Amino acid sequence: MNWILILEIIYILFLIAVSLRIIYDTQTVTKTLAYLLLVIFLPLLGIFIYFSFGINYRKNKLYSKKIIQDSKQEKLVLEKLDLYNTRNLDQLVGHKDFFSLMKMIYETDKSPLTSNNKVQLLSNGEEKFPEVLKALENAKHHIHIEYYIYEDDETGRSIEKILIQKAKEGVEVRFIYDDFGSSSIRKNLVKRLRENGVNAFPFYKIKLIKFANRLNYRNHRKIIVIDGNISFVGGINISDKYDNSRTGNKLFWRDMHLKIEGDATAILQHIFIGDWNYCANKKLNVTEKYFPKPELSSDSLTNIQIVSSGPDSDRPSIYYAIIKTIQSAKQEILLTSPYFIPGETIIDAMKMAALSGVKVKLLVPGISDSFLVNAAAKSYYTQLLKAGVQIYLYQKGFVHAKTMVADRSVAMVGTANLDYRSFDLNFEVNAVVYDKEIAENLTNYFDEDLKNAEEIEINSWLNRPKHIQLVEKIARLVSPLL
């Protein structure tokens, strides 16, 4: 009995120590309370989950994004970025309501407003993959590719074939894959790439030690950079299921991607090199051959900012950018996200916008691939509906796009979902496009998607069975952990 008492005292002391660690280390009240409830009501298991998933790595960053090691050179680069950003801001017209957004992104992420760009919206895999294959085939110097999910299927093998072909032609080919999202290619496709001259590395290799923690921090980015001139970014991974032209696909997959030619490619290149120098055993030096000056005609050049964030960031830049965009809008906000667990700040921003007379529309999946995430998301709908936010459930298939349009003037397309994981845990990247034509086109896509969606009617929503509402509220309690 004495040993049992001693063990109980040791456990209580350990529980107090863990609770103090949670209070000290966790930044948000909701996550702090969630983890405290977890460790108290799930003995041992809750503590294991916290140490696996809950440690705040933003204080002690997983790696440094700095790719310029010389401090004097870095200072010169930052000075040039300041001048470049200021010049583009001064020349920009027609987006005065979003000047503060542009300035904030630069201050939080040191990502300048780029002005010399051509942008193409790519809807679904059937539009993206042909453009990617064509651009890869024309590569002359280097191909940099970084993906969360890459599958060894027909789509993956068609890109693999070109990567190998280009490597044999003397083109530098570098490939980063997420060891969790692309786990199926570790022993086959990656091996074939390496055997044929492609440099391929997992971003954050999963090992038995620290297994759960390494699963938690995922590189969710989808980046392709070709010759430093052409780049792709957005929500579409490399997999057959994203291509609806394939007859074998049972579920229609709705997604969005961007093709960029111009200065913004250099920012995506910078992100890739930072990721590469972290995960590869062959460091990549920053030279002009990776950052060529684009040669574009002066017709219809588009302004873009690339914003990235993750456990390597000083601040949650994408999270801030979304909030600031909502706050800056005056007429309309259109949001699409497959996973919607945004936290109270974004919820409040959406409610305040709707109560101020701004049209706020949210498109989320009617068909979800996660019961728990879907239930947690639904727990937020009531307060949004009461504030006047219109919520639509996509019915044609699964909507996986991560997009936003504000006032038909600014468009955001990227990899970040509206959830805790994207804001705090994943490595993400979004493109913010300040162009009325692109924003109008993305609005048209959104309106077309609404034809395949059902709007939630507030009265019927409020009259749902109590037991269903209870399940959603319980799911919400653990939403910071999802």
C-alpha positions, 0 to 999 in steps of 0.5 A: 500500500505504501508503494501505491501511495508513493506512486500516486504522489509521484504521479500527482507531482508529475501531473502538476509539473506537466500542467505548469508546462502547458500553462507556461508554453501554450499561447492560446487560452482554448488550447491551454484549457483543452490540453489541461482537460486532456492530461487531467481526465485521461491519465498518462494517455493525455500526457503522452498526447500533449508531449507528442502533439502539444509542444510549442515549437514556434519558440524553439523553431525546428530550423532556420529559414535563413539561406544567406549565412553572411550577415553583411550579405543578408543586410544588403539583401534585406535593404534591397527587399525594403526598396523593392517592396516600397517601390511596388507599394508606391506604384500600386493603385486600385487596392488602397483598402488592402495597403495595410495587408500588404505592409503587414505581410512584409513585416511578418514574413519579409515577403515583398509585394512583387509586381512583375507577374503573369498568373493563371488560375488552374481548376482541378487536376485536369487543368493543372497537370497538363500545364505542369507536364508541359512546363517540366518538359521545357526545363533547361537548368533546374527543377525544384519540386516539393509536395505533401502528397505524391502518389505512385500512380499514373499521374505520379509516374508521368511526372517521375518519367519527366524528372528522370529524363531531365536529370539524364539531360543534365538538368538539376532536379531536386525533390522534397516529399513529406514523409507522412503524406507521401509515405507510399513512395518511400521504398519504390518511386523515391528509390527509382528517382535516386537511381536515375540522378534525381536528388530526393529527400524527405522533409522531416524523416519519420523515425521510431524515436519521436515518432508521434511528434514527427507525424504532427509537423508536416510539410503541407506545401505544394511548390514547383519551381522551374528554371527560376521563371515558372512556379506552381502553388496551390491545393492540388497534390500529385495524385490521380484522385485530383484529376476528374477526367479519369474515369476510375475516380468515384468522387469528384474532387474540387480544387484550385491551383496557380501557375506563376511566371515572374518575380513571385517565383523568386519568393517560392524559390527562396522557400524551397531552398530554405526547406532543401537546406534543412532536409538534404545533405547537399546544401544549395548555395544562393546564386543568380542562376536560381534567381534569374530576372524574368522577361515579361511583356508589360501587358497586364502584369499582376501584383503578388505576395507569397506568404509562408508560415510554420513551426519555422516562423516567428509569427503565424503569418498566414493566420494574420494575413487571413484575419487582416484580409477579412478586416480590410474587406468592405463589400464581400468575402468569399471563403472556401476550405475543406477543414474549418476549425479556425479559432475564435479570432477568425470567427469573430472577424467573420461575424464582425464583417457580416454585422458591418454589412459585408457579405460573407460566404463560406463554402465547406464540404457537404461530403467530408473525409473526417467525421470528427473534424466535420463535427467540430466545424459544425459547432461554429456554424450557429454563431456565424449564421446568427451574425449573417454569414451564409454557409454552403455545403458542397454536394457534387463531391469533395471541395479541397480548395483553400481560397479567399476573395475579398471585394472582387479585388484580392484573391488568396490561393494556397495550401493552408486550411482554415484550421489550427493545424495549418496555422500552428503545426504545418509548413504552409504557403499561400499566394495573395494576388492583388488583381481584379481580373484574377479575383473576378475569375475566382469569384466566378469559380466560387459562384459556379461551386455554389450551384452544386452546394446547399445553403444552410437555413438557420431555422432548420439548423437551430432545430437539429436534434439535441444529441447531434448538437451535443456531439458537435460541441464535444468535438469542438472541445478537442478541436485545438488538437485535431 
